[in-house]
Amino acid sequence: MGTRYMARSFMDLIWDYAVFIVFIIFSTLVPLWGRFFGKKEKTKADYVFGLGTISMGAMMLSIARGTLGVRSFLGYPSELFYRGSAMWETLYGMVTAYPVVCFVFIPVYFNLGVTSVYQYLDLRFNSRLVRCLASGTYIVRSLLNLGVTVYTPTVALNTVIGIPYWASLIGISAISIVFNLLGGLKAAITADVIQGVTMILISLGIIIQSMVSVGGFEKIFTIPANNDRLDFLNFTGDFTVRVDTTSAWLGQLFMSLSIFGCQQNFVQRYLSMGTFKEVRRTLMSNIPVVIVLFCLAWIVGMGVYSVYAVCDPMKAGYINKMDEILPFFVEDKFAYLPGVLGIFMASLFNGALSLNVSNLNSLATVTWEDFLSHLPRFKGIGDKQQLNVIKFIGSIYGVIVMSVGFSVGLLSGVIESSMLMTSATSGPLLGVFLLAMLVPIANWKGAACGMLLSHVITLWITFGSLTVSKEVVLLPTTIEGCTNDTFSSGITKPTKSWLLANTPLEVESEFPYLETTSAIPSDTTPGLGFPQSLYSVSYMYYSLIGTFLTVAIGALVSVLTSHDDDAYDRKLLHPVAYYCSRLFPGKERRYITNPDIRPKEEKQPKTAGDDRSKKIPIEELERDNHGFDTVSEQSGVTVVSIDPVVTPPVTKPTPDSLEGVYRKRDLESAH
């Protein structure tokens, strides 16, 4: 049954309800304003990429928001309060991932003219199987993740202001579907910007309130430090420890590489930019933005801890779960400002909403490009029809995500399984892209075997870990300093709210998804036998294990099954991998020239009387983008049978030419 901290009536919360509703309406209408009064998305390229309409600042904030998500806003403060700063060091992995993505992933497929990032795998391996395995992995894990994402704020809304979780789920899903039908990537990014700015302002307000409560900014740091909340550079050498410096850095690095470099919703944002230089500038400039936003959530946690250091609300019985500490703080310390609680809860609601909107766009695009567009029923349909199909698919996914959210709320263990599956599937997805970009000998047989076996092994470890006895270890807290004046006058022990008392019974309010992987095995002695010792490995290493297995198995199978038919266009390799491969002795690898791969048209500065976008030769683009002069003789060049879609010979590029999608003939279906 849902519970609340405060025993205030509906009328006492009227301002919070009003502010909540107004903010949701505002954050919904503003991103869609252009749909009614500005430039509308007329083509699939406009909808998917928002061509030429998204500023660099908005893109940076959107990428940062997608990097951190709602969990950083709600989960990191409670993490510091009850477990300390160990998880803070995942920042090292996030920061390391940005330059790797920028200089390894983006140069390879920026100029390939793809709409779905998984089209790259099809071009590289000439295999629909590998492409569908990768895109299917992304779709499944995204749906599970989004189910958790949309469920998170519904529990907080139920707990704090009494809104039934089913009402919040339906509201988030309905607004997401409206966004999907009326907007595109531009609307999703605008929603991200509104959400990002709101969370920053709320975080600053909480820090200022904490500073006032404890009597100085420096105490926000000294109080947690004196109580063992700030412990960095902890190298334990124990793979079963939930998180230490090594697992935080390596684990987050591989998870971030999988998300930033292989996930459609991120790559879709990179490809919406006009030049590689713009992508590089955005990604590298985003590092300080992510650092600031990431640290801001932890400083919020330090401020909350400094206020409640001598009187833990959970130990005192005012909250039931550790992740309720931040909403409790807002209720308690901002009780003198009507409406602040409403803004706080609206930001959680809108955070889930904006992430849901941007992911629905990406899921629909991947499903169309990688699955439906190849069916005979959809062969040869026009751009407008493709756009309508993508919007319809996105709406269906909106309903599916809502259903997953309901399942998360009704079935125990769903959250745990979905979060563990996310970390377990990161490795195989990253591994197949590394195989494609950095291992010249890799073929479709190796890639498919590597992904399948890696999935089986990592999921075996993942679900096997659920059978290992675990215990939740929290840092000590105290209630020795609790007095009658510690909390605001309206705060009481948990009780039903007015609204909750007048709605159907709800599931228990809890956030197990932030606790499930936090446990440490209760028996970590050296005598722990196989496979229990493997099951006890921290989930932070799952992505690393999956990546290593995919690359190792894929490379081995590729060597054993190597054939001349495995030839591909060398532009699908990273330039460093290509040049290094030429240094090895033996027969030189045969490459082909694939007309599907054409340079992305870069926008040139306009001159008087000339508004044309000049096409830059591929050699210049590769020198500019990669730092290598890739003009060299290819031995044994063979041109495959490919029918490119020829763009009209007009001076001004059409939307189709901007989109730059060139399709291969499905040779397998012809046979």
C-alpha positions, 0 to 999 in steps of 0.5 A, a space after each residue: 500500500 502506498 504511504 506518505 510522509 505528511 498528514 496534510 489534507 488536499 487543501 494544504 497541497 493545493 499549490 503543489 498540485 497547481 504548480 505540478 499541473 501548470 509545469 507539465 502543461 508548459 513543458 509539453 506545449 513549448 517543445 511542440 510550439 513549432 509544430 503549430 507555429 513554426 517549421 513542421 517536419 515534412 520528411 523522415 529526415 526532418 523527423 529523425 534528425 531535425 536537420 539544421 534546426 538544433 543548436 549546439 548548446 541544446 544538443 550538448 544539454 540533451 546528450 548530458 541529460 541522456 547520459 545521467 537520466 532521472 537516476 542521477 537526480 533521485 538516486 545519487 543523493 541517497 547513494 551518498 547518504 547511505 553508501 558513500 561516494 564509491 559510485 561517484 567514481 563511475 564518473 571516470 568511466 563516463 569521461 573516458 568514454 567521450 573521447 573514445 566515442 569521438 575518435 573511434 566510433 564517430 569517424 567510422 560511420 559519420 559519413 556512411 549515410 545511415 539512418 539506423 546505427 545498426 545499418 553499419 553492421 549490415 554494411 560491414 558484415 553484409 549480414 541481416 542476422 548480425 544487424 538484427 541481433 544488434 538492433 533486437 538487443 537494443 530494442 529489448 533492453 530499451 523497452 525494459 529500461 524505459 519501463 523502469 524509467 517511467 515507473 520511477 517517478 510514479 512511485 515518488 508521486 504516489 509516495 509524496 503527493 498521493 497521485 496513483 501510480 497508474 494515473 502517472 503511468 497513463 499520463 506519461 505514456 499519453 503525453 509521450 505518444 502525443 510528442 511522438 505524433 506531433 514532434 520529432 527529434 527537435 521536440 525531444 531535445 527541447 524537452 530535454 533542455 527544459 528538463 535539464 535546466 529545471 533540474 539544475 535550478 532545483 539542485 542549486 536550490 537544495 544546495 542553498 537550503 542545505 547551506 542555510 540549514 547547517 550554517 555554511 557552504 564548507 560544512 556541506 563538505 566537512 560533515 560528510 567527510 568526517 562521517 566517512 561519506 567521502 572515500 575515493 581511490 579505493 582499490 580493493 582488488 576484490 571482484 566481488 565487492 559491489 563497487 570500488 575504484 577499478 570496477 567503477 571506472 572499467 565497468 562504467 567505461 564499457 557501459 558508457 561506450 555501449 550507450 554512447 557509441 552503439 545506441 541509436 538515441 545517442 548516435 541519432 543526435 551525432 548524425 543530426 549535426 552537419 559536420 564531423 568537426 561539429 560532432 567532435 566539438 560537441 562531444 568534447 565540450 560536453 565533458 565539463 557539462 557532464 562533470 558539473 551535472 554529475 557532481 551537482 547531484 552528489 553535492 545535493 546528496 552531501 547537502 542533504 546528509 549534512 542536514 540529517 547527519 545526526 537524525 536519519 529520517 529512515 532510521 527514525 521511521 519517517 521514510 521507508 526506503 533510502 531513495 525517499 530521502 530527497 523528496 522527504 528533504 524537499 517536503 521538510 525544508 521547503 514547507 515554507 515555500 508553497 509550490 516548490 514540492 510541486 516543481 520538484 515532483 513535476 521535474 521527476 515526471 518530466 524527466 521520465 517523460 523526456 527520456 521516454 519521448 527521445 527513446 520512442 523516436 529512436 526505437 521506432 527508427 530502428 524498428 523501421 530501418 532494421 526490420 519493417 523496411 525490408 518486408 515486401 509490403 513496405 518496399 518502395 513506399 514514399 518518404 511521407 509514408 515512411 514517416 507515418 509508419 515510424 510515428 505509428 511504431 513509436 505510438 505502439 512502443 509508447 503503449 508497450 512501455 506503459 505495459 512494462 511500467 505496470 508490470 514493474 509495479 505489480 510483479 516483484 523482481 521485474 525491476 531487478 531483472 531488467 536492470 541486470 539485463 541492461 548491464 549484461 547486454 551492454 557487452 555483446 552490443 559493444 563487442 560486435 561494434 568493436 569487432 566491425 571497426 577494429 578487427 579487419 578479419 572479422 566476418 559475419 559468422 564470427 560476429 554472430 557467434 560472438 554475440 550469441 555466445 556472449 549473450 548466453 554466458 553473460 545472462 547465465 552469470 546475471 541470473 545465476 547471481 540472483 541465486 547467491 545469498 547477499 546482504 545489503 550493507 549500509 553505512 551507519 547512521 544515527 538518530 541521537 540528534 533528533 529533537 522536536 524541532 528537527 523536522 517541520 511542524 507538518 511532518 509526521 510518521 507515514 500515513 495515507 494522504 487525502 488523495 490516496 485514501 480516495 483512490 484504489 489500493 496501490 502496490 508498495 512504494 519502493 525503489 528496489 532497482 537501486 538496491 538490487 545490485 548494491 548487495 555484497 555477497 555474504 560469503 566471499 571467502 576464497 573457498 567459494 566454489 564454481 560457479 558461485 564464485 563467478 556468480 558473486 562477481 560485481 555486476 559492474 564487470 558484466 559489460 567488460 566480460 560481455 565485450 571481451 567474450 564477443 571480441 575473442 569468440 568473434 575473432 577466433 571464429 572469423 579466423 577459422 571461417 575466413 573466406 574471400 566472400 568476406 570482402 567489404 569496403 575498407 572505409 567501414 574500418 577505422 583508419 588506424 585498424 586499416 593501416 595497422 592491418 597492412 603492417 602484418 605479413 601475409 596475403 593482403 586482404 581484399 576489399 571492395 568498393 561499395 557505392 552505398 557509402 557516400 560522403 555526407 554533404 557538409 554545409 558550406 558558407 554561403 557566398 553572394 548568389 550561391 546557396 548551394 551545398 557543395 559536396 566534399 570529396 571523400 578523400 578530403 572528408 577522411 583527412 579532415 575527420 580522421 587525421 589520416 590521408 586515406 588515399 592509397 591504391 587498393 589491390 584486388 578491388 571489386 565492385 559489388 552489384 549495387 543499385 544506388 538511389 540517384 539523387 536528382 541533379 538539382 543545385 539545392 539538395 533535397 531532403 532525401 539527399 540530405 538524409 543520404 540513405 542509399 540502399 543495397 539490393 537484397 541479394 539473398 532475397 533475389 536467390 
